[in-house]
């Protein structure tokens, strides 16, 4: 009879340990979830990026001498590439960011060329539809503000998505329409 009692007491102790462990793990999960939610709420907001026509116009500096910029070059760059020298970067989700070179009106490579880099997927030159649309908006704004003719817009080795364009625009809608000279 003594062994049956000790067996029951051992089973009872094991159940109590399991309950304590379940409560401890539940508290741990709850505190981690609450902590993550709190950190997400306090996280600083992203840098503002140009998303509308008005914002694009604000990054195209109206004080820029029109004769300074004579052409536009669009290239793809893979994320993390060292030594990217450009005036604008367009992220995969279609947000345009002016670089310090544009803000200070410094050349980025060839004199008189506005360089726009579209971030591509790793080991590719494929850009997203959002990037391509933002690039076309930015190119048109630059052409208008800096008096850059359409034949001076160069899309060398970009793999662009097919986008139907119901109305003709100033900027070419595919790389084959504007070969580099």
C-alpha positions as CSV (number, residue, x, y, z in Angstrom):
1,X,0.0,0.0,0.0
2,X,2.9,2.3,0.6
3,X,4.1,2.0,-2.9
4,X,0.7,3.1,-4.3
5,X,0.7,6.2,-2.1
6,X,4.2,7.2,-3.2
7,X,3.3,6.5,-6.8
8,X,0.3,8.8,-6.5
9,X,2.3,11.5,-4.8
10,X,5.0,11.4,-7.5
11,X,2.3,11.7,-10.2
12,X,0.8,14.6,-8.3
13,X,4.2,16.4,-8.1
14,X,4.8,15.8,-11.8
15,X,1.4,17.3,-12.7
16,X,2.2,20.4,-10.5
17,X,5.6,20.8,-12.2
18,X,3.9,20.6,-15.6
19,X,1.4,23.2,-14.6
20,X,4.1,25.5,-13.3
21,X,6.1,25.0,-16.5
22,X,3.0,25.8,-18.7
23,X,2.3,29.0,-16.7
24,X,6.0,30.0,-16.9
25,X,6.0,29.4,-20.7
26,X,2.7,31.2,-21.1
27,X,4.0,34.3,-19.2
28,X,7.2,34.2,-21.3
29,X,5.3,34.1,-24.6
30,X,2.9,36.9,-23.4
31,X,5.8,39.1,-22.3
32,X,7.7,38.6,-25.5
33,X,4.7,39.4,-27.6
34,X,3.9,42.5,-25.6
35,X,7.5,43.6,-25.7
36,X,7.7,43.2,-29.5
37,X,4.4,45.1,-30.0
38,X,5.8,47.9,-27.7
39,X,9.1,48.1,-29.6
40,X,7.2,48.2,-33.0
41,X,5.0,51.0,-31.7
42,X,8.1,53.1,-30.6
43,X,10.1,52.3,-33.7
44,X,11.2,55.4,-35.6
45,X,9.4,56.0,-38.9
46,X,11.1,55.4,-42.2
47,X,12.7,58.2,-44.1
48,X,10.3,60.1,-46.2
49,X,10.4,59.1,-49.9
50,X,9.0,60.7,-52.9
51,X,5.6,59.0,-53.6
52,X,3.5,61.6,-55.4
53,X,4.0,64.0,-58.3
54,X,4.3,67.0,-55.8
55,X,6.9,65.2,-53.8
56,X,8.8,64.3,-57.0
57,X,8.8,68.0,-57.9
58,X,10.2,68.9,-54.5
59,X,13.2,66.6,-55.0
60,X,13.8,68.1,-58.5
61,X,15.4,71.3,-57.3
62,X,13.9,74.3,-59.0
63,X,17.1,76.3,-58.3
64,X,19.1,73.9,-60.5
65,X,20.7,75.6,-63.4
66,X,19.0,74.1,-66.5
67,X,22.2,74.0,-68.5
68,X,23.9,71.8,-65.8
69,X,22.0,68.6,-66.6
70,X,22.0,67.5,-70.2
71,X,21.1,63.7,-70.0
72,X,19.6,61.1,-67.8
73,X,21.0,57.6,-67.3
74,X,19.0,54.8,-65.6
75,X,20.8,51.7,-64.4
76,X,19.9,48.7,-62.2
77,X,22.0,48.0,-59.1
78,X,21.8,45.0,-56.8
79,X,21.3,45.8,-53.1
80,X,24.6,46.0,-51.2
81,X,26.7,47.0,-54.2
82,X,29.6,49.1,-52.9
83,X,30.4,52.4,-54.5
84,X,27.0,53.2,-56.0
85,X,27.3,56.7,-57.3
86,X,24.0,58.2,-58.3
87,X,21.7,61.2,-57.9
88,X,18.5,59.1,-57.2
89,X,17.8,55.6,-55.9
90,X,14.5,53.9,-56.5
91,X,13.7,51.1,-54.1
92,X,12.0,47.8,-55.1
93,X,8.7,49.1,-53.8
94,X,8.9,52.2,-56.0
95,X,10.0,54.9,-53.6
96,X,12.4,57.5,-55.0
97,X,15.2,58.8,-52.7
98,X,17.5,61.7,-53.8
99,X,21.1,61.2,-52.7
100,X,23.5,63.8,-51.3
101,X,25.0,64.2,-54.8
102,X,21.6,65.5,-56.1
103,X,21.0,67.7,-53.1
104,X,24.5,69.3,-53.5
105,X,24.3,69.2,-57.3
106,X,27.5,67.2,-57.6
107,X,28.3,65.1,-60.7
108,X,28.0,61.3,-60.4
109,X,30.1,60.0,-63.2
110,X,29.8,61.8,-66.5
111,X,29.5,65.5,-66.3
112,X,25.9,66.7,-67.0
113,X,24.3,63.3,-66.6
114,X,21.6,62.7,-63.9
115,X,22.1,59.1,-62.7
116,X,19.1,57.1,-61.4
117,X,19.7,53.6,-59.9
118,X,16.9,51.2,-59.6
119,X,17.6,48.5,-57.0
120,X,17.2,45.1,-58.7
121,X,16.9,41.6,-57.3
122,X,20.1,39.8,-56.5
123,X,22.1,38.8,-59.6
124,X,19.6,40.4,-62.0
125,X,18.8,43.6,-63.8
126,X,15.0,43.0,-63.4
127,X,13.1,45.9,-61.9
128,X,9.6,46.0,-60.6
129,X,6.5,47.6,-62.1
130,X,6.4,50.1,-59.2
131,X,10.1,51.1,-59.8
132,X,9.5,51.5,-63.5
133,X,6.5,53.7,-63.1
134,X,8.3,55.9,-60.5
135,X,11.4,56.1,-62.8
136,X,9.2,57.3,-65.7
137,X,7.6,59.9,-63.4
138,X,11.0,61.1,-62.2
139,X,12.4,61.2,-65.7
140,X,9.5,63.3,-66.9
141,X,9.9,65.7,-63.9
142,X,13.6,66.0,-64.6
143,X,13.1,66.6,-68.3
144,X,10.6,69.3,-67.6
145,X,12.6,71.1,-64.9
146,X,16.1,70.7,-66.6
147,X,15.0,70.9,-70.2
148,X,16.5,67.5,-71.1
149,X,15.3,66.1,-74.5
150,X,13.9,62.6,-74.8
151,X,16.8,61.4,-76.9
152,X,19.1,62.1,-74.0
153,X,17.3,59.6,-71.7
154,X,19.3,56.3,-71.6
155,X,18.0,53.0,-70.4
156,X,20.9,50.7,-71.1
157,X,20.6,47.2,-69.6
158,X,17.4,47.4,-67.7
159,X,15.0,44.4,-67.8
160,X,11.7,46.3,-67.4
161,X,8.2,44.9,-66.9
162,X,5.8,45.3,-69.8
163,X,3.5,48.2,-69.1
164,X,0.9,49.3,-71.5
165,X,0.9,53.0,-71.9
166,X,-2.4,54.4,-73.3
167,X,-1.0,57.9,-73.9
168,X,2.4,58.8,-75.3
169,X,4.8,60.5,-72.9
170,X,7.9,62.6,-73.2
171,X,10.1,59.8,-71.9
172,X,10.4,56.5,-73.7
173,X,8.4,53.6,-72.2
174,X,10.9,50.9,-72.9
175,X,14.7,50.6,-73.3
176,X,14.5,49.8,-77.0
177,X,13.0,53.2,-77.8
178,X,16.1,55.1,-76.7
179,X,19.4,53.6,-77.6
180,X,22.5,55.1,-76.0
181,X,24.4,57.4,-78.3
